[in-house]
Amino acid sequence: MPGVREYFRADGTRVRGHWRNAAGSSGQLLLAGIVVAFVVAHSAGMAPAGAGGKPADGKAAVRRAPGPKPTSVYPIRWPGWDKPVPKPTATVSYPIRFPARVQR
């Protein structure tokens, strides 16, 4: 739904700013609005389990969700990290030309 700003037509007529829906989207927009209203209405009364009680001092208990914890150790090292295997080198110094494939 793009918002259209206020503008003036070529003949000088002022057009107020407005919202414009895509063609044929009014039914989908209505359905989305109903779903949002339903979710908001039913989630307003929801509270997490155990959140209704208060401790003896009268202050509400504040619980925090557990945060993420690292599961790896950095820097990452693999077996043989200190002794790398030598990379293979070419055995000949001239180029080897392979025959071209035959197109069928």
Buried (B, 14 or more C-beta within 10 A) or exposed (E): EEEEEEEEEEEEEEEEEEEEEEEEEEEEEEEEEEEEEEEEEEEEEEEEEEEEEEEEEEEEEEEEEEEEEEEEEEEEEEEEEEEEEEEEEEEEEEEEEEEEEEEE
